[in-house]
Amino acid sequence: MPQTIKILHFSPTGGARRVALLLAKGMAPNVREYDLCDPQAEPTVFHPDDVVLVAGPAYGGRLPAMMTGRLKKWQGNGARAVAAAVYGGRAYEDTLIELSDLLRGQGFRVMAAAALLAEHSIVHIAAGRPDEQDARQLGAFGRQIAAKLDHGSQEEPAVPGSHPYKEWSGMPAVPQVSEACTGCGLCAEKCPARAIPTGQPDTTDPSRCILCMRCVAICPQQARALPAPMLEALRGKLAPFDAERRENELFL
Ligand SMILES: Cc1cc2nc3c(=O)[nH]c(=O)nc-3n(C[C@H](O)[C@H](O)[C@H](O)COP(=O)(O)O)c2cc1C
């Protein structure tokens, strides 16, 4: 194994990044991160000796279209990849197969794949995930992946999912802004979609917003939130998925 795992993530509220770091910890002593949420990130051509962990969230059982679009500018160039789909306790459906297919299309060799849990960034089911139990399990997954790579295996794992992928066209809403907004502009600066105008941070451009929840999560005044009726309806719909603990899965 190399001394460094390269992690390429799209992680608006940090869940996918957290689980990727836990997985990488079992694989190598050092990590180097590349941030697909940053619209300015310079796409890289990886080296055939690189091991790249690519992590992104499930949005409606698919990879976020913004992540797909950005990832298509990066080149695997024969590097070995680990695909990680991170989901909030409902289901990951076609997220992992879509990510694996995409990575192959970009010239990576997908040597391992994982479907991993993180707190749901909208309704907060799977609350507190990844927790200590996840941390131990992800460390063990990382060591299993490293052992496979050390053995020089070229076998690529089969991953769950279907072709054609399920349809998902997003949710028809944007966060609302309350009077608590001080206009500090942090949300505008950090929005991965550039959907919040710098001069008018109390607004959101619905044609750009992907409802990634970053602005809601980072607002120092908690001034941003989804419309209450939508949130209530989603909470009701997703509550049954919180009834039992879902487990992380590794495909080697
Ligand atoms: C727009 C949107 C759609 C989502 N769809 C799903 C889903 O289909 N299944 C699921 O289990 N979690 C879903 N989630 C939860 C995220 O996959 C989960 O919280 C993930 O950890 C978010 O990644 P991040 O914290 O790196 O932003 C969704 C979250 C958002 C914002």
The ligand as an SDF file (V2000), in Angstrom:
LIG
                    3D

 31 33  0  0  0  0  0  0  0  0999 V2000
  -31.1360   16.1630   -1.2540 C   0  0  0  0  0  0  0  0  0  0  0  0
  -30.8220   14.9790   -0.3840 C   0  0  0  0  0  0  0  0  0  0  0  0
  -31.2810   13.7220   -0.7350 C   0  0  0  0  0  0  0  0  0  0  0  0
  -30.9830   12.6150    0.0770 C   0  0  0  0  0  0  0  0  0  0  0  0
  -31.4100   11.3690   -0.3020 N   0  0  0  0  0  0  0  0  0  0  0  0
  -31.1260   10.2990    0.4770 C   0  0  0  0  0  0  0  0  0  0  0  0
  -31.5420    8.9890    0.0860 C   0  0  0  0  0  0  0  0  0  0  0  0
  -32.0970    8.7770   -0.9800 O   0  0  0  0  0  0  0  0  0  0  0  0
  -31.2980    7.9580    0.9400 N   0  0  0  0  0  0  0  0  0  0  0  0
  -30.6690    8.1450    2.1470 C   0  0  0  0  0  0  0  0  0  0  0  0
  -30.5380    7.1790    2.8950 O   0  0  0  0  0  0  0  0  0  0  0  0
  -30.1910    9.3730    2.5010 N   0  0  0  0  0  0  0  0  0  0  0  0
  -30.4060   10.4390    1.6970 C   0  0  0  0  0  0  0  0  0  0  0  0
  -29.9250   11.6780    2.0440 N   0  0  0  0  0  0  0  0  0  0  0  0
  -29.0310   11.7920    3.2090 C   0  0  0  0  0  0  0  0  0  0  0  0
  -27.5740   11.8770    2.7770 C   0  0  0  0  0  0  0  0  0  0  0  0
  -27.2590   10.8650    1.8510 O   0  0  0  0  0  0  0  0  0  0  0  0
  -26.6460   11.7330    3.9940 C   0  0  0  0  0  0  0  0  0  0  0  0
  -27.0520   12.5800    5.0260 O   0  0  0  0  0  0  0  0  0  0  0  0
  -25.1980   12.0400    3.6360 C   0  0  0  0  0  0  0  0  0  0  0  0
  -24.4050   11.7250    4.7470 O   0  0  0  0  0  0  0  0  0  0  0  0
  -25.0030   13.5030    3.2850 C   0  0  0  0  0  0  0  0  0  0  0  0
  -23.6500   13.6840    2.9750 O   0  0  0  0  0  0  0  0  0  0  0  0
  -22.8160   14.9470    3.4850 P   0  0  0  0  0  0  0  0  0  0  0  0
  -23.0000   14.9970    5.0150 O   0  0  0  0  0  0  0  0  0  0  0  0
  -21.4260   14.6080    3.1230 O   0  0  0  0  0  0  0  0  0  0  0  0
  -23.3720   16.1530    2.8510 O   0  0  0  0  0  0  0  0  0  0  0  0
  -30.2230   12.7790    1.2670 C   0  0  0  0  0  0  0  0  0  0  0  0
  -29.7710   14.0700    1.6060 C   0  0  0  0  0  0  0  0  0  0  0  0
  -30.0520   15.1440    0.8040 C   0  0  0  0  0  0  0  0  0  0  0  0
  -29.5220   16.4990    1.1760 C   0  0  0  0  0  0  0  0  0  0  0  0
  1  2  1  0
  2  3  1  0
  2 30  2  0
  3  4  2  0
  4  5  1  0
  4 28  1  0
  5  6  2  0
  6  7  1  0
  6 13  1  0
  7  8  2  0
  7  9  1  0
  9 10  1  0
 10 11  2  0
 10 12  1  0
 12 13  2  0
 13 14  1  0
 14 15  1  0
 14 28  1  0
 15 16  1  0
 16 17  1  0
 16 18  1  0
 18 19  1  0
 18 20  1  0
 20 21  1  0
 20 22  1  0
 22 23  1  0
 23 24  1  0
 24 25  2  0
 24 26  1  0
 24 27  1  0
 28 29  2  0
 29 30  1  0
 30 31  1  0
M  END
$$$$
